[in-house]
C-alpha cells in the first residue's frame, strides 16, 4: 500500500521549501505536491467606482442651513 504524509512548512528565502521525511531512505524517489493557500482576489477599482462607493456609504447630506439651525438650537439651550 502506498503511504502519504501531510507536511506543513514555510517558504524560505529564495522561495524555497525544505521538508524532512523520516520514513524515507537516501536515494528513494518521492512525489511532492505543493498546495498554495488561496488568496482573496484584489479588487481593482477605477476612480469613478471608488467615488461612487464613498458616496453610497456617506450619511445623508446636510445643508449649511441645517447645520446653522442645529448650532443655533444648541446655543439657545445653553441659556436655559
N, CA, C and O atoms as CSV, one atom per row, in Angstrom:
chain,resi,resn,atom,element,x,y,z
A,1,UNK,N,N,0.839,-1.176,0.000
A,1,UNK,CA,C,0.000,0.000,0.000
A,1,UNK,C,C,0.888,1.245,0.000
A,1,UNK,O,O,1.905,1.299,0.691
A,2,UNK,N,N,0.488,2.231,-0.780
A,2,UNK,CA,C,1.247,3.465,-0.896
A,2,UNK,C,C,0.907,4.369,0.286
A,2,UNK,O,O,-0.266,4.567,0.605
A,3,UNK,N,N,1.927,4.912,0.929
A,3,UNK,CA,C,1.683,5.799,2.067
A,3,UNK,C,C,1.830,7.256,1.624
A,3,UNK,O,O,2.442,7.561,0.601
A,4,UNK,N,N,1.250,8.133,2.428
A,4,UNK,CA,C,1.322,9.563,2.136
A,4,UNK,C,C,1.524,10.319,3.435
A,4,UNK,O,O,1.097,9.868,4.498
A,5,UNK,N,N,2.167,11.452,3.350
A,5,UNK,CA,C,2.382,12.339,4.502
A,5,UNK,C,C,1.791,13.703,4.174
A,5,UNK,O,O,1.795,14.149,3.027
A,6,UNK,N,N,1.295,14.335,5.196
A,6,UNK,CA,C,0.863,15.727,5.038
A,6,UNK,C,C,1.800,16.556,5.901
A,6,UNK,O,O,1.802,16.428,7.125
A,7,UNK,N,N,2.591,17.401,5.267
A,7,UNK,CA,C,3.582,18.213,5.979
A,7,UNK,C,C,3.296,19.672,5.663
A,7,UNK,O,O,3.104,20.041,4.504
A,8,UNK,N,N,3.269,20.491,6.692
A,8,UNK,CA,C,3.108,21.928,6.511
A,8,UNK,C,C,4.454,22.582,6.822
A,8,UNK,O,O,5.081,22.284,7.838
A,9,UNK,N,N,4.877,23.455,5.952
A,9,UNK,CA,C,6.160,24.131,6.140
A,9,UNK,C,C,6.044,25.567,5.675
A,9,UNK,O,O,5.021,25.954,5.111
A,10,UNK,N,N,7.069,26.355,5.902
A,10,UNK,CA,C,7.073,27.753,5.481
A,10,UNK,C,C,8.008,27.916,4.295
A,10,UNK,O,O,8.976,27.173,4.131
A,11,UNK,N,N,7.693,28.904,3.477
A,11,UNK,CA,C,8.560,29.225,2.348
A,11,UNK,C,C,9.773,29.973,2.893
A,11,UNK,O,O,9.640,30.938,3.646
A,12,UNK,N,N,10.938,29.518,2.504
A,12,UNK,CA,C,12.195,30.100,2.966
A,12,UNK,C,C,12.674,31.171,1.988
A,12,UNK,O,O,12.153,31.286,0.879
A,13,UNK,N,N,13.661,31.947,2.404
A,13,UNK,CA,C,14.224,32.938,1.475
A,13,UNK,C,C,14.611,32.271,0.157
A,13,UNK,O,O,15.086,31.136,0.131
A,14,UNK,N,N,14.401,32.989,-0.909
A,14,UNK,CA,C,14.667,32.436,-2.225
A,14,UNK,C,C,13.509,31.610,-2.739
A,14,UNK,O,O,13.651,30.880,-3.720
A,15,UNK,N,N,12.347,31.720,-2.075
A,15,UNK,CA,C,11.144,30.964,-2.449
A,15,UNK,C,C,11.400,29.460,-2.454
A,15,UNK,O,O,10.955,28.750,-3.356
A,16,UNK,N,N,12.112,28.985,-1.452
A,16,UNK,CA,C,12.416,27.561,-1.344
A,16,UNK,C,C,11.685,26.970,-0.153
A,16,UNK,O,O,11.348,27.674,0.799
A,17,UNK,N,N,11.442,25.666,-0.218
A,17,UNK,CA,C,10.895,24.958,0.934
A,17,UNK,C,C,11.834,23.816,1.278
A,17,UNK,O,O,12.572,23.325,0.424
A,18,UNK,N,N,11.799,23.402,2.522
A,18,UNK,CA,C,12.609,22.276,2.978
A,18,UNK,C,C,11.694,21.343,3.750
A,18,UNK,O,O,10.964,21.777,4.641
A,19,UNK,N,N,11.731,20.061,3.409
A,19,UNK,CA,C,10.932,19.080,4.136
A,19,UNK,C,C,11.822,17.926,4.561
A,19,UNK,O,O,12.800,17.596,3.890
A,20,UNK,N,N,11.472,17.323,5.677
A,20,UNK,CA,C,12.193,16.151,6.156
A,20,UNK,C,C,11.220,14.984,6.183
A,20,UNK,O,O,10.107,15.103,6.694
A,21,UNK,N,N,11.651,13.846,5.623
A,21,UNK,CA,C,10.804,12.661,5.552
A,21,UNK,C,C,11.517,11.536,6.291
A,21,UNK,O,O,12.354,10.845,5.711
A,22,UNK,N,N,11.194,11.349,7.562
A,22,UNK,CA,C,11.891,10.334,8.355
A,22,UNK,C,C,11.685,8.910,7.836
A,22,UNK,O,O,12.546,8.052,8.032
A,23,UNK,N,N,10.545,8.650,7.171
A,23,UNK,CA,C,10.243,7.296,6.711
A,23,UNK,C,C,10.989,6.923,5.428
A,23,UNK,O,O,10.967,5.760,5.024
A,24,UNK,N,N,11.648,7.888,4.780
A,24,UNK,CA,C,12.314,7.623,3.501
A,24,UNK,C,C,13.801,7.361,3.722
A,24,UNK,O,O,14.408,7.806,4.696
A,25,UNK,N,N,14.347,6.626,2.781
A,25,UNK,CA,C,15.785,6.345,2.819
A,25,UNK,C,C,16.480,7.187,1.747
A,25,UNK,O,O,15.871,7.564,0.746
A,26,UNK,N,N,17.732,7.468,1.968
A,26,UNK,CA,C,18.500,8.234,0.993
A,26,UNK,C,C,18.432,7.522,-0.363
A,26,UNK,O,O,18.675,6.319,-0.461
A,27,UNK,N,N,18.100,8.284,-1.393
A,27,UNK,CA,C,18.000,7.728,-2.738
A,27,UNK,C,C,16.598,7.322,-3.132
A,27,UNK,O,O,16.353,7.063,-4.311
A,28,UNK,N,N,15.652,7.256,-2.179
A,28,UNK,CA,C,14.265,6.934,-2.519
A,28,UNK,C,C,13.690,8.051,-3.388
A,28,UNK,O,O,13.989,9.230,-3.201
A,29,UNK,N,N,12.871,7.650,-4.325
A,29,UNK,CA,C,12.172,8.638,-5.161
A,29,UNK,C,C,10.824,8.935,-4.497
A,29,UNK,O,O,10.131,8.029,-4.035
A,30,UNK,N,N,10.473,10.209,-4.460
A,30,UNK,CA,C,9.193,10.631,-3.885
A,30,UNK,C,C,8.536,11.634,-4.817
A,30,UNK,O,O,9.215,12.329,-5.573
A,31,UNK,N,N,7.223,11.704,-4.762
A,31,UNK,CA,C,6.473,12.739,-5.477
A,31,UNK,C,C,6.094,13.817,-4.475
A,31,UNK,O,O,5.663,13.510,-3.364
A,32,UNK,N,N,6.250,15.056,-4.854
A,32,UNK,CA,C,5.927,16.179,-3.969
A,32,UNK,C,C,4.863,17.038,-4.641
A,32,UNK,O,O,5.016,17.442,-5.794
A,33,UNK,N,N,3.782,17.314,-3.910
A,33,UNK,CA,C,2.723,18.200,-4.372
A,33,UNK,C,C,2.722,19.422,-3.464
A,33,UNK,O,O,2.771,19.282,-2.242
A,34,UNK,N,N,2.669,20.587,-4.027
A,34,UNK,CA,C,2.618,21.823,-3.248
A,34,UNK,C,C,1.259,22.461,-3.483
A,34,UNK,O,O,0.879,22.734,-4.621
A,35,UNK,N,N,0.528,22.695,-2.396
A,35,UNK,CA,C,-0.785,23.341,-2.472
A,35,UNK,C,C,-0.637,24.726,-1.866
A,35,UNK,O,O,-0.372,24.871,-0.672
A,36,UNK,N,N,-0.808,25.731,-2.694
A,36,UNK,CA,C,-0.674,27.107,-2.225
A,36,UNK,C,C,-1.973,27.566,-1.571
A,36,UNK,O,O,-3.054,27.156,-1.994
A,37,UNK,N,N,-1.879,28.417,-0.537
A,37,UNK,CA,C,-3.103,28.910,0.105
A,37,UNK,C,C,-3.862,29.818,-0.853
A,37,UNK,O,O,-3.275,30.504,-1.690
A,38,UNK,N,N,-5.176,29.803,-0.708
A,38,UNK,CA,C,-5.997,30.693,-1.533
A,38,UNK,C,C,-5.824,32.112,-1.049
A,38,UNK,O,O,-5.842,32.383,0.151
A,39,UNK,N,N,-5.658,33.004,-1.986
A,39,UNK,CA,C,-5.551,34.427,-1.657
A,39,UNK,C,C,-6.765,35.128,-2.237
A,39,UNK,O,O,-7.171,34.860,-3.368
A,40,UNK,N,N,-7.348,36.039,-1.442
A,40,UNK,CA,C,-8.515,36.753,-1.969
A,40,UNK,C,C,-8.115,37.585,-3.179
A,40,UNK,O,O,-7.032,38.168,-3.230
A,41,UNK,N,N,-9.024,37.623,-4.152
A,41,UNK,CA,C,-8.755,38.424,-5.334
A,41,UNK,C,C,-8.755,39.889,-4.951
A,41,UNK,O,O,-9.642,40.359,-4.239
A,42,UNK,N,N,-7.756,40.602,-5.430
A,42,UNK,CA,C,-7.713,42.027,-5.128
A,42,UNK,C,C,-8.681,42.740,-6.064
A,42,UNK,O,O,-8.688,42.520,-7.275
A,43,UNK,N,N,-9.480,43.586,-5.473
A,43,UNK,CA,C,-10.439,44.344,-6.262
A,43,UNK,C,C,-9.743,45.608,-6.744
A,43,UNK,O,O,-9.249,46.405,-5.946
A,44,UNK,N,N,-9.712,45.773,-8.022
A,44,UNK,CA,C,-9.143,46.987,-8.596
A,44,UNK,C,C,-10.303,47.838,-9.084
A,44,UNK,O,O,-11.071,47.433,-9.957
A,45,UNK,N,N,-10.410,49.006,-8.511
A,45,UNK,CA,C,-11.489,49.911,-8.865
A,45,UNK,C,C,-10.922,51.082,-9.659
A,45,UNK,O,O,-9.794,51.522,-9.440
A,46,UNK,N,N,-11.719,51.559,-10.561
A,46,UNK,CA,C,-11.334,52.808,-11.200
A,46,UNK,C,C,-11.760,53.930,-10.254
A,46,UNK,O,O,-12.529,53.698,-9.322
A,47,UNK,N,N,-11.278,55.106,-10.482
A,47,UNK,CA,C,-11.551,56.234,-9.600
A,47,UNK,C,C,-13.051,56.512,-9.514
A,47,UNK,O,O,-13.559,56.827,-8.438
A,48,UNK,N,N,-13.752,56.402,-10.618
A,48,UNK,CA,C,-15.195,56.663,-10.620
A,48,UNK,C,C,-15.916,55.664,-9.717
A,48,UNK,O,O,-16.814,56.049,-8.967
A,49,UNK,N,N,-15.532,54.374,-9.778
A,49,UNK,CA,C,-16.147,53.372,-8.902
A,49,UNK,C,C,-15.879,53.697,-7.436
A,49,UNK,O,O,-16.766,53.559,-6.593
A,50,UNK,N,N,-14.670,54.123,-7.137
A,50,UNK,CA,C,-14.303,54.468,-5.759
A,50,UNK,C,C,-15.132,55.640,-5.252
A,50,UNK,O,O,-15.617,55.613,-4.121
A,51,UNK,N,N,-15.298,56.662,-6.074
A,51,UNK,CA,C,-16.096,57.825,-5.670
A,51,UNK,C,C,-17.548,57.419,-5.436
A,51,UNK,O,O,-18.160,57.847,-4.458
A,52,UNK,N,N,-18.097,56.603,-6.318
A,52,UNK,CA,C,-19.474,56.138,-6.150
A,52,UNK,C,C,-19.633,55.324,-4.864
A,52,UNK,O,O,-20.642,55.446,-4.170
A,53,UNK,N,N,-18.649,54.505,-4.554
A,53,UNK,CA,C,-18.709,53.704,-3.327
A,53,UNK,C,C,-18.694,54.602,-2.096
A,53,UNK,O,O,-19.440,54.370,-1.145
A,54,UNK,N,N,-17.849,55.621,-2.114
A,54,UNK,CA,C,-17.784,56.558,-0.988
A,54,UNK,C,C,-19.103,57.303,-0.850
A,54,UNK,O,O,-19.612,57.466,0.259
A,55,UNK,N,N,-19.656,57.750,-1.958
A,55,UNK,CA,C,-20.937,58.471,-1.920
A,55,UNK,C,C,-22.055,57.592,-1.391
A,55,UNK,O,O,-22.916,58.065,-0.648
A,56,UNK,N,N,-22.054,56.324,-1.763
A,56,UNK,CA,C,-23.131,55.438,-1.316
A,56,UNK,C,C,-23.057,55.159,0.188
A,56,UNK,O,O,-24.079,54.879,0.814
A,57,UNK,N,N,-21.868,55.233,0.767
A,57,UNK,CA,C,-21.711,54.970,2.201
A,57,UNK,C,C,-21.877,56.223,3.040
A,57,UNK,O,O,-22.004,56.139,4.262
A,58,UNK,N,N,-21.878,57.358,2.413
A,58,UNK,CA,C,-21.965,58.630,3.123
A,58,UNK,C,C,-23.352,58.793,3.735
A,58,UNK,O,O,-24.358,58.403,3.142
A,59,UNK,N,N,-23.385,59.369,4.918
A,59,UNK,CA,C,-24.676,59.663,5.547
A,59,UNK,C,C,-25.368,60.769,4.778
A,59,UNK,O,O,-24.768,61.398,3.907
A,60,UNK,N,N,-26.607,61.001,5.094
A,60,UNK,CA,C,-27.371,61.998,4.351
A,60,UNK,C,C,-26.646,63.344,4.352
A,60,UNK,O,O,-26.028,63.743,5.340
A,61,UNK,N,N,-26.741,64.008,3.244
A,61,UNK,CA,C,-26.084,65.297,3.062
A,61,UNK,C,C,-26.800,66.358,3.873
A,61,UNK,O,O,-28.027,66.445,3.855
A,62,UNK,N,N,-26.027,67.164,4.584
A,62,UNK,CA,C,-26.606,68.236,5.386
A,62,UNK,C,C,-26.291,69.573,4.735
A,62,UNK,O,O,-25.157,69.829,4.331
A,63,UNK,N,N,-27.288,70.404,4.642
A,63,UNK,CA,C,-27.085,71.728,4.058
A,63,UNK,C,C,-26.503,72.655,5.115
A,63,UNK,O,O,-26.515,72.359,6.310
A,64,UNK,N,N,-25.998,73.774,4.642
A,64,UNK,CA,C,-25.454,74.791,5.552
A,64,UNK,C,C,-26.541,75.280,6.497
A,64,UNK,O,O,-26.291,75.533,7.676
A,65,UNK,N,N,-27.753,75.411,5.965
A,65,UNK,CA,C,-28.873,75.883,6.790
A,65,UNK,C,C,-29.181,74.895,7.921
A,65,UNK,O,O,-29.463,75.302,9.048
A,66,UNK,N,N,-29.125,73.595,7.610
A,66,UNK,CA,C,-29.364,72.574,8.639
A,66,UNK,C,C,-28.329,72.677,9.755
A,66,UNK,O,O,-28.663,72.592,10.937
A,67,UNK,N,N,-27.091,72.859,9.371
A,67,UNK,CA,C,-26.012,72.945,10.366
A,67,UNK,C,C,-26.169,74.212,11.195
A,67,UNK,O,O,-26.037,74.173,12.419
A,68,UNK,N,N,-26.454,75.353,10.529
A,68,UNK,CA,C,-26.648,76.610,11.254
A,68,UNK,C,C,-27.807,76.499,12.242
A,68,UNK,O,O,-27.711,76.985,13.369
A,69,UNK,N,N,-28.893,75.866,11.826
A,69,UNK,CA,C,-30.053,75.704,12.710
A,69,UNK,C,C,-29.689,74.850,13.924
A,69,UNK,O,O,-30.090,75.161,15.046
A,70,UNK,N,N,-28.938,73.786,13.704
A,70,UNK,CA,C,-28.547,72.931,14.822
A,70,UNK,C,C,-27.639,73.680,15.795
A,70,UNK,O,O,-27.797,73.557,17.009
A,71,UNK,N,N,-26.698,74.448,15.273
A,71,UNK,CA,C,-25.800,75.229,16.135
A,71,UNK,C,C,-26.600,76.265,16.919
A,71,UNK,O,O,-26.373,76.441,18.116
A,72,UNK,N,N,-27.543,76.960,16.253
A,72,UNK,CA,C,-28.371,77.971,16.918
A,72,UNK,C,C,-29.195,77.337,18.043
A,72,UNK,O,O,-29.277,77.885,19.142
A,73,UNK,N,N,-29.804,76.179,17.763
A,73,UNK,CA,C,-30.607,75.496,18.782
A,73,UNK,C,C,-29.730,75.068,19.960
A,73,UNK,O,O,-30.149,75.159,21.114
A,74,UNK,N,N,-28.541,74.612,19.675
A,74,UNK,CA,C,-27.628,74.203,20.757
A,74,UNK,C,C,-27.256,75.398,21.616
A,74,UNK,O,O,-27.254,75.302,22.843
A,75,UNK,N,N,-26.940,76.528,20.983
A,75,UNK,CA,C,-26.573,77.729,21.734
A,75,UNK,C,C,-27.747,78.224,22.583
A,75,UNK,O,O,-27.558,78.658,23.719
A,76,UNK,N,N,-28.950,78.156,22.030
A,76,UNK,CA,C,-30.144,78.584,22.778
A,76,UNK,C,C,-30.369,77.698,23.988
A,76,UNK,O,O,-30.865,78.173,25.009
A,77,UNK,N,N,-30.018,76.424,23.901
A,77,UNK,CA,C,-30.209,75.517,25.023
A,77,UNK,C,C,-29.253,75.850,26.169
A,77,UNK,O,O,-29.525,75.510,27.321
A,78,UNK,N,N,-28.132,76.516,25.859
A,78,UNK,CA,C,-27.173,76.880,26.919
A,78,UNK,C,C,-27.754,77.946,27.826
A,78,UNK,O,O,-27.464,77.973,29.022
A,79,UNK,N,N,-28.578,78.832,27.262
A,79,UNK,CA,C,-29.149,79.929,28.033
A,79,UNK,C,C,-30.256,79.457,28.977
A,79,UNK,O,O,-30.602,80.168,29.921
A,80,UNK,N,N,-30.800,78.295,28.743
A,80,UNK,CA,C,-31.910,77.800,29.551
A,80,UNK,C,C,-31.453,77.272,30.878
A,80,UNK,O,O,-32.272,76.817,31.676
